[in-house]
Amino acid sequence: MPYQFLANLVLAVHLSIVAFVVLGLGLIIAGNLRRWRWVNQGWFRLAHGGAIVVVVLESWFGITCPLTSFERWLRTQANAATYRGGFVEHWLGRLLYYDAAPWVFMLGHSVFGVLVLAAWWYFPPRRHGSGQPPDT
């Protein structure tokens, strides 16, 4: 079985989710300032909010992301090198050459979660049938 390929695929999916969470908040803010109606679509806002809730809860409870665990398992099956710690700590640390205690990442995740909540409150999502025309 191509375990190394599957591990890289899981890594790509994981990076895509991280990009969605981080860039999604920027899109929500910029989109509202530029009056892009699609950034307030319920499905987009629920997916974005749900993703950061999962990240924050994993961080608070010390849970390793299932994608990280799955990627490690696949790399072990491929007899490839694995890494210690969580996905964000490892890859962000490698990208920035930055090493920090787990509490730093927990604080960062929590602050980001608060920013998402603030955006949710300041730029609320819209629903069809709320008296507003559907977003296009």
SULQUIMO-V790307 format. One record per helix or strand of 2 or more residues. SS is the DSSP state (H for helix, E for strand). FROM is the first residue (numbers start at 1). LEN is the number of residues. If there is no record, write none. Layout:
[[SS/FROM/LEN] [SS/FROM/LEN]]
This chain:
[[H/3/31] [H/37/4] [H/42/20] [H/66/12] [H/87/10] [H/102/21]]
